Amino acid sequence: MDSRTVSVLLWVLLSSSTGIKLDGNGYVDVTIAISSRVQQDNTLIDKIKDMVTKGSIHLHQALDKKVYFKEATILVPPNWNSKEFTKARAESYEKANIRIDNANPAYGDEPYTLQYGECGAEAQFIHFTPNFLRDDTLIKTYGSRGKVLVHEWAHLRWGVYDEYSETKPFYYSNGRIEATRCSKNIKGQFYDESHQPCQTDPQTLLPTKGCKFFPNKYQNTDSSIMFLPSLDSVSTFCRENEHNYEAPNLQNKKCGKATRTVIFEDSVDKDALRSLKPLLSSPPAPTFKVVQRMHRVVCLVLDVSGSMQGSRILRQQQAATHFLQNIIEDQASVGIVTFSDNANTLSPLTTIDSESTREKLIKLLPKVADGGTYICKGLTLGLQVLKNDNGNVIGDEIIFLTDGEASDNINSCVPAAIESGAIIHTIALGDKAAKALREMADKTGGKFITASDNILSNQLLHGFSSLTIPTGDQTKDPVQIDSTGKKTSDWFNGTILVDQTIGTKTSFTITYEKSLPDISIQSPSGSTYKQIQMRHDEAAKTVTFKVPGTAQPGDWKYSIQTTISQSLTITATSQAARADVPPIVVNAHMNQQFSDGTKPMIVFAEVSQNYKPVIKAEVWATLESESGSAQELQLLDNGAGADAFKDDGVYSRYFTQVKKGRSSLKVRVKNLDGQAKFTIQKRGGAPYVPGYVVNGVVELNPPKPPVSDEHLEVGRFTRTVTGESFEVAFTGSTPPNFPPNRITDLSAEIQEDSVLLNWTAPGEDLDYGTAKSYEIRWSFDLKELRFNFSSAHVFNTSAVSPQEAGSVEQHSFNPNITIQNGTTVFFAVQSVDKVNVKSEISNIAQASKTLPGPKPTDMPGLDLKLMFIAISVCLATVVIIGIIAITTWALSRRKLSGS
């Protein structure tokens, strides 16, 4: 492929994908997927359509009439029955923007968005429960479904955060208690759980626990949707001129600017939103497609060109064998095509209905390689094989593997393959594989996997293992417990831990390079399984042991002995032990699938069970380039650096030592010391309103349904997963240098005449190494720190030596002035690296000096004027009635005396 073709393909890759797009003023390619755990209820489809239709009107109004929902696709589960559903194309539950699923234990029916990226970055998905869509009583609690959708859409698409705070609902600001909100034009009152005026804590001068902010039902402001979308008057997002910078909410902590500013300056739609002209008339109603994905139809299109000779054709055979034996589901249809100078069909589409069918397909896998790499011939024949079942390939899958540059002109077939409607997963083996593979996967909703020639990394087998199409029921998805390898001429011993959440369909796959080793596997109870009880495929140099029934939890010991020097690997997979208990799963991915080096790359690994985060686990990522060089990173869940939130089960790390070309991602998670645990952590979500103030009287909403507070211990477990591969193409010979990462967890506490500051140390290069110095400033004016940092008061930090990235920094400083009681002071930090490049300014921490009072005091409602006016009106009414009564009595007396 010439350089011009490569550059064209890379440009297309950067400009288009299967995700959400703006078509003019309308959003298209919005996928809403219903989990297969949800029982069939066709009224849910109507409820979804109604929510999106009304949400489109609110969205149009919220952003200057610039955008609306134009097209949406609803993906129903494969187990729903109806002839009205059309066949799904690239849509899948795993990649859906909005999920309809059973409740997250921490949220119940409260809608939320899974969001853990940087400010302005797209989030993962929005989660609605079926009950939220059905139960109209929740509308009063959270607001209209359409407006709630817009609230969550702002998280998902534009990467903004909430403007309320459940952990810090109030703050103290220069003698006043304020509710955490935006804008401050929203008025209301403070009441406790017994609906009495709140009391003030004498230590903090903040309301005591249980105090809540009750907004006035009728407001004179239209913002902000990210604070209270349930208010009728609220219809837009907080603007810069009304943004409440002091509020201790996530929007200020993560972004430090108004919601509208983030949307128009930092989001994925920033350029379009600035150039789009408003739609002055009402937007057209959205159009909907209701689609369904049934049993998988897959064609393996395998490279057998001359460059595949030797270990590559063997590894392809081993990986495809593992896929056919352990990964592809029962009742799926599978075909096999090979290509070199010509393409050949080794098997037409065959339904996986028994173990013998799997064996027949495995025996047909190619074993020899010769000739050129005619990609178009293989791709065209693969599509033809898929077409033979029902006349089209819509929603069918191709798993396309190649190791070489195309011998033909791929521009003659790739565009047609992309437009065919098939999902194309691509696997690039080695560093010479065609660059078009990335594009085909991206544009068709497929996955892109790279594998080097490093046999021990087992990347090819891992890649095939990741090619699943989840439907939302994780009890039916395969789980890779562990995978490891060793080059030895002696023993290869170890243990595979089968935890309590898995056990059915457990299999151990051993591959060898040259000669069959001696293999034995021992169960936790001591039962030993010898080679005679295992399946041996001599051609594929693969031994497979499938555990009968449900595997016993505990350590399964393997002993593999070889008498010659060779590479050995073992991979263990399993599924949920019980149909009602999902297993612990790991989702690993990069923040970018293609990078030009201008934006830092981040590795993410989300560890959870049925939405419950697993924290305190040990998580390592291996990033291996196509040439075979690998780097290991320990991912952290500490709420600093690349990690957005501490203890949320999402482990993150910046990846700075990037290499040009394509790289693979593998993540290993383990909890062998028993330190990991589940946490029921709620962060964000559609805000619940306890009630409203109407004419000075509180009108209560229905109580918020209780959510699970069950905290289960996590037993010992291990997991190994493969994320999609990524590609880097920066200019120059070395990767770009980045400044220290922004500090996001700065906190402050005033202690007599000094201030104690705490934060997590950044690195020299993002969260790696050690910064050179800190610049710490303070001010009585928050906006001075935010917009004119260098003009604020500075602390002397000459005695402060930054610690290594990730360390806890705690330092006390003296402002050299007397801080009066009730005064609020603001603080911020900027880090400097060795070449004097400065980080972004940290989150702005605030602290108030409060002298403790004698005892808790009653705190009146926020709207004191309203209460005073009400009392005055009552008194005036009494006086007027009294005057009228006296006057009437006097007149009647005069009449009597006159007569």
Secondary structure, 3 states (H helix, E strand, C coil): CCHHHHHHHHHHHHHCCCCCEEECCEEECEEEEECCCCCCCCHHHHHHHHHHHHHHHHHHHHCCCCCEECEEEEEECCCCCCCCCEECCCCCCCCCCEEECCCECCCECCCEEECCCCCCCCCCEEEECHHHHHCCHHHHHHCCHHHHHHHHHHHHHHCCCCCCCCCCCEEEECCEEEECCCCCCCCEEEECCCCCECEECCCCCCECCCCEEEEECCCCCCECCCCCCCCCCCCECCCHHHCCCCCCCHHHHHHCCCHHHHHHHCCCCHHHHHHCCCCCCCCCCCEEEEEECCCCEEEEEEECCHHHCCHHHHHHHHHHHHHHHHHCCCCCEEEEEEECCCEEEEEEEEECCCHHHHHHHHHCCCCCCCCCCCHHHHHHHHHHHHHCCCCCCCCCEEEEEECCCCCCCHHHCHHHHHHCCCEEEEEEECCCCCCHHHHHHHHHCCCEEEECCCHHHCHHHHHHHCCCCCCCCHHHCCEEEEEEEEEECCEEEEEEEECCCEEEEEEEEEEECCCCCEEEEECCCCCEEEHHHCEEECCCCEEEEECCCECCCEEEEEEEECCCCEEEEEEEEEEECECCECCCEEEEEECCCEECCCCCEEEEEEEEECCEEEECCEEEEEEEECCCCEEEEEEECECCCCCCCECCCEEEEEECCCCCEEEEEEEEEEECCCCCEECCCCCCCCCCCCEEEECCEEEECCCCCCCCCCCCECCCEEEEEEEEEEEECCCCCCCCCCCECCCCCCEEEEECCEEEEEEECCCCEECECCCCEEEEEEECCHHHHHHCHHHCEECCCCCCCCCCCCCEEEEEECCCCCCCCCCEEEEEEEEECCCCCECCCCCCEEEECCCCCCCCEECCCCCHHHHHHHHHHHHHHHHHHHHHHHHHHHHHHHHHHHC
